[in-house]
Amino acid sequence: MTVPLTDVPPELQSHTADPRPQHIAESSLTTPFGIFSLLLDLTEPGRTLLNTQSAFVYYNPTPPTRGAVVLSDGLPADGDHRRCHPRWLRSWLTGDEQDDALLLGIGFNRMRKTYLERTRTPTAHSPATLAGYLSRMDTVRLEGFQIVHEALAEQVESALTRREMTLVRNALVAGDDTALGVCTDFTHSPLDGGRTCSQNFLSCLDCSNARALPRHLPMQLAVLDALRGLRAALTAHRWALEYAGRVAQIEDMLSAYEPAQVRAAREKISGDERRLALRLLDGVFDTP
């Protein structure tokens, strides 16, 4: 991977001042640069023999042609290191099948992926490539699931707590119709410090001026369906932060009705209402 040669992870850094001269400390085997320099020195004879400018050479017990030099330049490919590993690691093999399999399974590719998993930073590739690698790592997937689960639970709980729209079943309410209900005082919005409302229609769910009547049920269902339709197009984290709470608020209001009432209202949803719900979510009618 591409990293600064003098960059040492915090866990490997000494917490005490190094008494050695700087030029010695920087070339020490406790630094990446020191190790790099040592490897260059050790492989210099091999580079001379191969007449190559590659930084490293390695022992290859299976040269491409009979009689060829058993040194190759560069770093071993996956197939090469699998053949060489038993020889390289012979001193550390214990005979324990599980331990030996673990040691022999460590390669440059695995080390690189471990680095990516720990840093979550693109290294010599694009963010999209990094995302692809991370999506195939069990540890990352489980961690991501837990993060999204916690965010989802937090947003849903918060949304249900702050919902102020009142459900009115058997009374007339004066005011102006909005998508999800009736606004009893558009010019004095609690969400705008008593000024004229500048919120989008979903904010009615959080407003004490809003009233929901049974006649709004079809439109509420249309909006709910439109919100659920967004789920597949969004990342799980964005869904949790922006829309999961709104869905929970509408579902909470719908739970006050009998299932038969909800089914009857769903049958009344018109094509215009579904199109309007989609336009509302696109922000077409939001206050600039």
QUIGIJO-V659754 format. One record per residue. N is the residue number from 1. SS is DSSP state (hx for helix, st for strand, lp for the rest). PHI is phi as a letter, one per 20 degrees, with the letter a starting at -180 (* if undefined). Layout:
n:N ss:SS phi:PHI
n:N ss:SS phi:PHI
//
This chain:
n:1 ss:lp phi:*
n:2 ss:lp phi:e
n:3 ss:lp phi:b
n:4 ss:lp phi:g
n:5 ss:lp phi:f
n:6 ss:lp phi:d
n:7 ss:lp phi:e
n:8 ss:lp phi:d
n:9 ss:lp phi:g
n:10 ss:hx phi:g
n:11 ss:hx phi:f
n:12 ss:hx phi:d
n:13 ss:lp phi:f
n:14 ss:lp phi:f
n:15 ss:lp phi:e
n:16 ss:lp phi:d
n:17 ss:lp phi:f
n:18 ss:lp phi:e
n:19 ss:lp phi:f
n:20 ss:lp phi:f
n:21 ss:lp phi:g
n:22 ss:hx phi:g
n:23 ss:hx phi:f
n:24 ss:hx phi:e
n:25 ss:hx phi:f
n:26 ss:lp phi:f
n:27 ss:lp phi:d
n:28 ss:lp phi:f
n:29 ss:lp phi:f
n:30 ss:lp phi:e
n:31 ss:lp phi:c
n:32 ss:hx phi:g
n:33 ss:hx phi:f
n:34 ss:hx phi:f
n:35 ss:hx phi:f
n:36 ss:hx phi:g
n:37 ss:hx phi:f
n:38 ss:hx phi:f
n:39 ss:hx phi:f
n:40 ss:hx phi:f
n:41 ss:hx phi:f
n:42 ss:hx phi:f
n:43 ss:hx phi:e
n:44 ss:hx phi:g
n:45 ss:hx phi:g
n:46 ss:hx phi:f
n:47 ss:hx phi:f
n:48 ss:hx phi:f
n:49 ss:hx phi:f
n:50 ss:hx phi:e
n:51 ss:lp phi:l
n:52 ss:lp phi:c
n:53 ss:lp phi:d
n:54 ss:lp phi:f
n:55 ss:lp phi:f
n:56 ss:lp phi:c
n:57 ss:st phi:c
n:58 ss:st phi:b
n:59 ss:st phi:f
n:60 ss:lp phi:c
n:61 ss:lp phi:f
n:62 ss:lp phi:c
n:63 ss:lp phi:f
n:64 ss:lp phi:f
n:65 ss:lp phi:c
n:66 ss:lp phi:f
n:67 ss:lp phi:n
n:68 ss:lp phi:f
n:69 ss:lp phi:f
n:70 ss:lp phi:e
n:71 ss:st phi:d
n:72 ss:st phi:c
n:73 ss:st phi:e
n:74 ss:lp phi:n
n:75 ss:lp phi:d
n:76 ss:lp phi:f
n:77 ss:lp phi:f
n:78 ss:hx phi:g
n:79 ss:hx phi:f
n:80 ss:hx phi:f
n:81 ss:hx phi:f
n:82 ss:hx phi:f
n:83 ss:hx phi:f
n:84 ss:hx phi:e
n:85 ss:hx phi:g
n:86 ss:hx phi:g
n:87 ss:hx phi:f
n:88 ss:hx phi:f
n:89 ss:lp phi:d
n:90 ss:lp phi:g
n:91 ss:lp phi:f
n:92 ss:lp phi:d
n:93 ss:lp phi:f
n:94 ss:lp phi:d
n:95 ss:lp phi:n
n:96 ss:lp phi:f
n:97 ss:hx phi:g
n:98 ss:hx phi:f
n:99 ss:hx phi:f
n:100 ss:hx phi:f
n:101 ss:hx phi:f
n:102 ss:hx phi:f
n:103 ss:hx phi:f
n:104 ss:hx phi:f
n:105 ss:lp phi:e
n:106 ss:lp phi:e
n:107 ss:lp phi:b
n:108 ss:hx phi:f
n:109 ss:hx phi:f
n:110 ss:hx phi:f
n:111 ss:hx phi:f
n:112 ss:hx phi:f
n:113 ss:hx phi:f
n:114 ss:hx phi:f
n:115 ss:hx phi:f
n:116 ss:hx phi:f
n:117 ss:hx phi:f
n:118 ss:hx phi:f
n:119 ss:hx phi:e
n:120 ss:lp phi:l
n:121 ss:lp phi:c
n:122 ss:lp phi:g
n:123 ss:lp phi:c
n:124 ss:lp phi:m
n:125 ss:lp phi:b
n:126 ss:lp phi:e
n:127 ss:hx phi:g
n:128 ss:hx phi:f
n:129 ss:hx phi:f
n:130 ss:hx phi:g
n:131 ss:hx phi:g
n:132 ss:hx phi:f
n:133 ss:hx phi:f
n:134 ss:hx phi:f
n:135 ss:hx phi:f
n:136 ss:lp phi:e
n:137 ss:lp phi:e
n:138 ss:hx phi:g
n:139 ss:hx phi:f
n:140 ss:hx phi:f
n:141 ss:hx phi:f
n:142 ss:hx phi:f
n:143 ss:hx phi:f
n:144 ss:hx phi:f
n:145 ss:hx phi:f
n:146 ss:hx phi:f
n:147 ss:hx phi:f
n:148 ss:hx phi:f
n:149 ss:hx phi:f
n:150 ss:hx phi:f
n:151 ss:hx phi:f
n:152 ss:hx phi:f
n:153 ss:hx phi:f
n:154 ss:hx phi:f
n:155 ss:hx phi:f
n:156 ss:hx phi:f
n:157 ss:hx phi:f
n:158 ss:hx phi:f
n:159 ss:hx phi:f
n:160 ss:hx phi:f
n:161 ss:hx phi:f
n:162 ss:hx phi:e
n:163 ss:lp phi:f
n:164 ss:lp phi:d
n:165 ss:lp phi:f
n:166 ss:st phi:e
n:167 ss:st phi:e
n:168 ss:st phi:d
n:169 ss:lp phi:e
n:170 ss:lp phi:c
n:171 ss:lp phi:b
n:172 ss:lp phi:e
n:173 ss:lp phi:c
n:174 ss:lp phi:e
n:175 ss:lp phi:q
n:176 ss:st phi:d
n:177 ss:st phi:f
n:178 ss:lp phi:d
n:179 ss:lp phi:f
n:180 ss:lp phi:d
n:181 ss:lp phi:a
n:182 ss:st phi:c
n:183 ss:st phi:e
n:184 ss:lp phi:e
n:185 ss:lp phi:b
n:186 ss:lp phi:f
n:187 ss:lp phi:e
n:188 ss:lp phi:c
n:189 ss:lp phi:e
n:190 ss:hx phi:f
n:191 ss:hx phi:e
n:192 ss:hx phi:c
n:193 ss:lp phi:m
n:194 ss:lp phi:n
n:195 ss:lp phi:e
n:196 ss:lp phi:g
n:197 ss:lp phi:f
n:198 ss:lp phi:c
n:199 ss:lp phi:e
n:200 ss:lp phi:e
n:201 ss:hx phi:f
n:202 ss:hx phi:f
n:203 ss:hx phi:f
n:204 ss:hx phi:g
n:205 ss:hx phi:f
n:206 ss:hx phi:d
n:207 ss:lp phi:d
n:208 ss:lp phi:f
n:209 ss:lp phi:e
n:210 ss:st phi:e
n:211 ss:st phi:c
n:212 ss:st phi:d
n:213 ss:st phi:d
n:214 ss:hx phi:g
n:215 ss:hx phi:f
n:216 ss:hx phi:e
n:217 ss:hx phi:g
n:218 ss:hx phi:g
n:219 ss:hx phi:f
n:220 ss:hx phi:f
n:221 ss:hx phi:f
n:222 ss:hx phi:f
n:223 ss:hx phi:f
n:224 ss:hx phi:g
n:225 ss:hx phi:f
n:226 ss:hx phi:f
n:227 ss:hx phi:f
n:228 ss:hx phi:f
n:229 ss:hx phi:f
n:230 ss:hx phi:f
n:231 ss:hx phi:g
n:232 ss:hx phi:f
n:233 ss:hx phi:e
n:234 ss:lp phi:d
n:235 ss:lp phi:f
n:236 ss:hx phi:f
n:237 ss:hx phi:f
n:238 ss:hx phi:f
n:239 ss:hx phi:g
n:240 ss:hx phi:f
n:241 ss:hx phi:f
n:242 ss:hx phi:d
n:243 ss:lp phi:c
n:244 ss:hx phi:g
n:245 ss:hx phi:f
n:246 ss:hx phi:f
n:247 ss:hx phi:f
n:248 ss:hx phi:f
n:249 ss:hx phi:f
n:250 ss:hx phi:f
n:251 ss:hx phi:f
n:252 ss:hx phi:f
n:253 ss:hx phi:f
n:254 ss:hx phi:f
n:255 ss:lp phi:f
n:256 ss:lp phi:f
n:257 ss:lp phi:e
n:258 ss:lp phi:f
n:259 ss:hx phi:g
n:260 ss:hx phi:f
n:261 ss:hx phi:f
n:262 ss:hx phi:f
n:263 ss:hx phi:f
n:264 ss:hx phi:f
n:265 ss:hx phi:f
n:266 ss:hx phi:f
n:267 ss:hx phi:f
n:268 ss:lp phi:e
n:269 ss:lp phi:f
n:270 ss:lp phi:e
n:271 ss:hx phi:f
n:272 ss:hx phi:f
n:273 ss:hx phi:f
n:274 ss:hx phi:f
n:275 ss:hx phi:f
n:276 ss:hx phi:f
n:277 ss:hx phi:f
n:278 ss:hx phi:f
n:279 ss:hx phi:f
n:280 ss:hx phi:f
n:281 ss:hx phi:f
n:282 ss:lp phi:f
n:283 ss:lp phi:n
n:284 ss:lp phi:f
n:285 ss:lp phi:d
n:286 ss:lp phi:f
n:287 ss:lp phi:f
n:288 ss:lp phi:f
//
